[in-house]
Amino acid sequence: MKKQVNLIVTGGIAASKSKELYDLLSQEYEVKLILTKNAKKFVDFKGIEYIDDIFDRDFYDQHHYADHIKIAFESTLNIVYPASYNFIGKIASGIANDIASLVFAVSSYNTLLFPSMNSNMYLNPILQRNKQILLDTKKVEWIEPKFGKLASGHEGVGRALEPKEVFESVQKYLNTFEKLKDKAVLLNFGKTRSYIDKVRYITNASSGKMGMELKNILKNHSKSLKTVFGDTLTPNNIDENNTYVKTNKEMLDSMLANFEQSDIVICSAALYDFEVENYVDKKIEKRQSDVKDMKLEFSPAIDVLKELGKVKKHQFLVGFSLANDFDLEKAWNKVNEKNLDMLVINLASAMESDYNQIKILVTKTKELIEFDQLRKDEVAFNIIKTINENI
């Protein structure tokens, strides 16, 4: 039996591509097509059944429920393409005054939003605030639009993904990770700081993108997710489930605080290997210092992954290793030394890049899984898929 999904089409230039998306989705799923009033000004779905009205008939039977309730009971996912500025604002404000917003409001399952609009609208602080409101519900997956030529003729962010790209995103999203559904996951990512003085520190070039992609998948496919993160290029929420740390020591303390109740622990953070030994507990004044006499001394830093491996009991422990090349002998030694269930090797060239090439070592099967260079969201998908297959 095919899964049922809802394709919600809102008013916008990109709505003209929604028919192609409908055709692609219909090959794999039973698709309920839902149109806003303005969507019909951009695309003609003649010959295809769709819903565009809240109540299209009289209701005399008090036990009968409306279409939006029936759809919500039978479907597994909402897909909004394109998601217009107006529709995003409406659902973020809790307004449900048409069939599209009603379906969103009554759905207990997740929604994939594919925004498309002028770049000034997309960068508008109100839109960004509404984005955060929706992400905070944990029921919305926000798929970033592309940078490119817009309908206005300008170049900027806000260009809709092509129907084939949307279809691929839906396919990936609905690839259920069955074993993860009842697992509590602990994830770390980002980079840490080895302080020289109160204001200066040594760090690395990690962007945190890989960890963010892992988080985006795990938050909707696991029983619970807690993250501990250092500095990242993209800001992250700080709350009871998401902890910000600065140093390796803070990272270890926070990971240990959540370790016992976690089933799967994924350590993708880029931690420093060398601790500044002669730390000065104040700002070193430039004018009062002789630069020639200043020397930094280092000692081995806390190895968070190794410490977690020492106390591992039931946890499935996944480590990441950044290397100049794929030295498999060295990698297997690291697996044994740190008591890992899985090790992801990625190359230093992946730092601050949107792409990565990895090899995965799996302890249980003594298997080596190799992937060519992929976008980091694709890499994250394959990592989670491998974990799901081996826990």
C-alpha positions in Angstrom: 0.0 0.0 0.0 1.4 3.4 -1.0 2.0 6.0 1.7 -0.2 9.1 1.4 1.4 12.5 1.3 -0.2 15.9 1.0 1.2 18.3 -1.7 0.2 21.9 -0.6 0.7 24.4 -3.4 0.7 28.1 -2.5 0.7 31.2 -4.7 4.0 32.1 -6.2 5.9 31.9 -9.5 7.4 28.5 -8.6 3.8 27.1 -8.4 4.1 26.7 -12.1 6.5 23.8 -11.5 4.2 22.1 -8.9 2.5 20.0 -11.5 5.7 18.3 -12.5 6.4 17.6 -8.8 2.9 16.1 -8.5 3.6 13.8 -11.4 6.9 12.7 -9.8 5.4 12.1 -6.3 2.4 10.2 -7.8 4.8 7.5 -9.1 5.7 6.5 -5.5 2.9 7.8 -3.3 -0.8 8.5 -3.1 -0.9 12.3 -3.3 -3.6 14.5 -1.9 -3.3 17.8 -3.8 -4.3 20.9 -1.8 -4.3 24.4 -3.5 -4.6 27.8 -2.0 -6.8 30.3 -3.7 -3.8 32.1 -5.3 -2.0 28.9 -6.4 -4.6 28.5 -9.1 -3.5 31.7 -10.7 -0.1 30.2 -11.5 -0.9 26.6 -12.4 -3.7 24.7 -14.1 -4.4 21.3 -12.5 -7.3 20.5 -14.9 -8.0 16.8 -15.0 -6.4 16.2 -11.6 -8.4 16.0 -8.4 -7.6 18.6 -5.9 -9.0 20.3 -2.8 -9.2 24.1 -2.6 -12.1 24.8 -0.3 -12.6 24.2 3.5 -16.2 23.1 3.3 -17.4 22.4 -0.2 -20.8 21.0 0.9 -23.4 21.3 3.6 -22.9 19.4 6.8 -26.1 18.1 8.4 -24.6 15.0 10.1 -23.0 16.1 13.3 -20.8 13.0 13.3 -19.3 13.7 9.9 -15.9 15.3 9.8 -14.5 17.7 7.2 -11.9 17.0 4.5 -9.0 18.5 6.5 -9.6 16.1 9.4 -9.8 13.1 7.1 -6.7 14.0 5.3 -4.8 14.5 8.6 -5.8 11.0 9.7 -4.8 9.3 6.5 -1.5 11.0 5.5 2.1 10.7 6.6 3.7 14.0 5.5 2.9 17.5 4.3 5.0 18.9 1.4 4.6 22.7 0.8 5.9 23.7 -2.6 6.3 26.5 -3.0 6.0 27.9 0.5 5.3 31.6 0.0 6.1 34.4 2.4 2.4 34.8 3.1 1.7 31.1 3.8 4.8 30.9 6.1 3.6 33.9 8.1 0.1 32.5 8.3 1.0 29.1 9.8 3.6 30.6 12.1 1.0 32.9 13.5 -1.5 30.1 14.1 -3.9 31.3 11.5 -6.0 28.5 9.8 -8.5 30.2 7.5 -8.2 28.1 4.3 -7.8 24.4 3.5 -4.0 24.5 3.2 -3.4 26.2 6.6 -6.1 24.0 8.2 -4.4 20.8 7.1 -1.1 22.1 8.5 -2.8 23.0 11.8 -4.5 19.7 12.3 -1.5 17.5 11.2 0.2 15.5 13.9 3.0 14.5 11.4 5.8 16.5 9.9 5.8 19.1 7.2 8.6 19.8 4.6 8.6 23.5 3.7 10.2 24.5 0.4 10.3 28.3 0.5 10.5 30.4 -2.7 10.4 34.2 -2.9 12.3 37.3 -3.6 15.6 37.5 -1.7 14.6 40.7 0.1 11.5 38.9 1.4 13.5 35.8 2.3 16.0 37.9 4.3 13.3 40.0 6.0 13.7 39.7 9.8 10.0 38.8 10.1 10.4 35.8 7.7 13.4 34.7 9.7 11.5 35.0 12.9 8.6 33.0 11.5 11.1 30.4 10.3 12.4 30.0 13.8 8.9 29.7 15.3 8.2 26.8 12.9 11.5 25.1 13.5 10.9 25.3 17.2 7.7 23.2 16.8 10.0 20.2 15.9 7.3 19.3 13.3 8.7 21.4 10.4 11.7 20.6 8.1 12.8 23.8 6.4 14.5 23.1 3.1 16.6 26.1 2.1 16.0 27.7 -1.3 18.8 28.1 -3.8 20.9 31.1 -4.7 20.3 32.1 -8.3 18.4 34.1 -10.8 14.9 35.1 -9.5 11.7 35.9 -11.3 12.5 39.6 -10.8 15.6 39.2 -12.9 17.9 39.8 -9.9 20.2 37.2 -8.4 19.9 36.2 -4.8 18.7 33.6 -2.3 15.0 32.5 -2.7 15.0 30.5 -5.9 12.9 27.4 -5.7 14.4 23.9 -5.8 13.5 22.1 -9.0 10.8 19.4 -8.8 13.3 16.6 -9.1 15.3 18.0 -6.2 12.2 18.3 -4.1 11.2 14.7 -5.0 14.7 13.5 -4.0 14.4 15.3 -0.6 11.0 13.7 0.0 12.4 10.3 -0.8 15.3 10.7 1.6 13.0 12.0 4.3 10.6 9.2 4.0 13.4 6.6 4.1 12.4 5.6 7.6 15.2 4.7 10.0 13.1 2.1 11.9 15.6 1.2 14.5 16.2 4.8 15.5 12.5 5.5 16.4 12.9 4.3 20.0 16.5 5.4 20.5 17.7 8.4 22.5 20.6 10.1 20.6 23.4 12.3 21.9 25.3 14.3 19.3 28.2 16.7 19.5 29.5 19.0 16.8 31.3 22.3 16.2 34.7 23.4 17.3 36.2 24.1 20.7 38.6 26.8 22.0 42.0 26.4 23.7 42.4 29.7 25.5 45.7 31.6 25.5 44.3 34.3 27.8 40.9 35.6 28.8 40.0 36.8 25.3 42.4 35.0 22.9 42.2 31.3 21.9 43.3 28.7 19.4 40.7 26.8 17.4 40.3 25.2 13.9 38.5 25.8 10.7 35.5 23.5 11.3 32.2 25.0 10.3 29.9 22.6 12.1 28.0 21.9 8.9 28.3 18.1 9.1 26.9 18.1 12.6 24.0 20.4 11.6 23.1 18.0 8.8 23.2 15.0 11.2 21.0 17.0 13.6 18.5 17.8 10.9 17.9 14.1 10.2 18.1 12.8 13.8 15.6 15.3 15.2 12.8 13.8 13.2 13.8 10.1 13.2 14.8 9.4 16.8 12.9 9.1 20.1 14.9 12.1 21.5 17.9 14.1 20.6 20.3 16.1 22.8 23.2 18.1 21.3 26.3 19.5 22.7 28.0 22.0 20.4 30.9 24.4 20.2 31.4 27.3 17.8 29.6 26.9 14.4 29.1 29.1 11.4 25.3 28.7 11.7 23.8 29.9 15.0 22.1 27.2 17.2 19.4 27.3 19.8 20.5 26.9 23.4 17.9 25.2 25.6 17.5 22.1 27.8 18.2 19.8 24.9 21.0 21.9 23.2 24.0 22.9 25.2 26.8 25.3 24.1 30.3 24.7 25.3 33.6 26.4 24.7 36.4 24.0 25.8 37.1 20.2 25.6 36.6 20.0 29.4 33.1 21.6 29.1 32.4 19.3 26.2 33.3 16.2 28.2 31.3 17.3 31.3 28.2 17.9 29.2 28.5 14.7 27.3 29.0 12.7 30.5 25.9 14.3 32.0 23.8 12.9 29.2 25.7 9.8 28.4 24.0 7.2 30.6 20.5 7.8 29.3 21.7 7.8 25.6 21.4 4.8 23.3 23.4 6.2 20.4 26.3 8.7 20.9 27.7 10.5 17.8 30.9 12.6 18.3 31.4 14.7 15.2 32.8 17.8 17.0 36.2 19.2 15.9 38.0 19.3 19.2 41.5 20.7 19.8 44.3 18.1 20.4 46.7 20.4 22.1 45.9 22.5 25.3 47.7 25.8 25.9 49.6 25.1 29.1 50.7 28.6 30.1 47.2 30.1 30.1 47.0 33.7 31.5 43.8 34.4 33.5 43.5 37.9 32.2 43.9 39.8 28.9 47.5 40.1 28.0 48.2 43.7 27.4 49.8 44.4 24.0 51.7 47.5 25.1 53.1 45.8 28.2 54.3 42.7 26.5 57.5 41.9 24.6 56.3 39.8 21.6 59.7 38.3 21.2 59.6 36.8 24.7 56.1 35.4 24.3 56.0 31.6 23.9 53.1 29.2 23.9 53.6 25.9 25.6 51.2 22.9 24.9 50.2 19.7 26.5 47.9 16.9 25.3 44.2 18.0 25.5 41.4 15.9 26.9 40.4 13.3 24.4 36.6 13.4 24.8 35.9 10.4 22.6 38.4 8.2 24.4 37.0 9.1 27.8 33.5 8.2 26.6 34.8 4.9 25.3 36.1 4.1 28.7 32.7 4.4 30.4 30.6 2.9 27.5 28.1 0.2 28.5 25.1 -0.2 26.2 25.8 2.8 24.0 26.5 2.6 20.3 29.5 5.0 20.1 30.3 6.7 16.8 33.5 8.7 16.3 34.8 11.0 13.6 38.4 11.2 12.5 39.8 14.1 10.4 42.8 13.0 8.4 45.0 14.1 5.6 44.5 10.7 3.8 42.6 7.4 4.3 45.1 5.5 6.4 43.0 2.5 7.3 45.6 0.8 9.6 45.7 4.0 11.7 41.9 4.2 11.6 41.3 0.6 12.9 43.8 1.3 15.7 41.7 4.3 16.7 38.6 2.2 16.7 40.1 -0.3 19.1 41.9 2.3 21.2 38.7 4.3 21.8 36.3 1.4 22.1 34.2 2.6 19.1 31.3 0.8 17.3 31.8 2.9 14.2 34.3 5.4 12.9 33.8 8.0 10.1 37.0 9.1 8.4 36.8 12.4 6.6 39.5 14.4 4.9 40.8 17.8 6.1 39.7 19.2 2.7 36.1 19.0 4.0 36.7 21.8 6.5 34.3 24.7 5.8 33.2 23.0 2.6 29.7 21.9 1.6 31.1 18.6 0.3 32.8 15.7 2.0 34.3 12.3 1.1 34.2 9.6 3.8 34.9 6.1 4.7 33.1 4.3 7.5 34.6 1.6 9.6 32.0 -0.7 11.4 33.3 -2.7 14.3 30.6 -5.4 14.5 31.1 -6.5 10.9 34.7 -5.4 10.4 33.3 -3.7 7.3 34.7 -0.8 5.4 32.0 1.3 3.6 33.3 3.9 1.1 31.5 6.9 -0.4 32.5 9.3 -3.1 32.5 13.0 -2.6 28.9 14.1 -1.8 27.1 17.1 -0.4 27.2 17.1 3.4 23.5 16.5 3.7 23.9 13.3 1.5 26.9 12.3 3.7 24.8 12.8 6.8 22.0 10.6 5.3 24.5 7.8 4.6 26.0 8.0 8.1 22.6 7.8 9.8 21.6 5.0 7.4 24.7 3.0 8.4 24.1 3.5 12.1 20.5 2.4 11.7 21.7 -0.8 9.9 24.2 -1.7 12.6 22.7 -0.9 16.0 
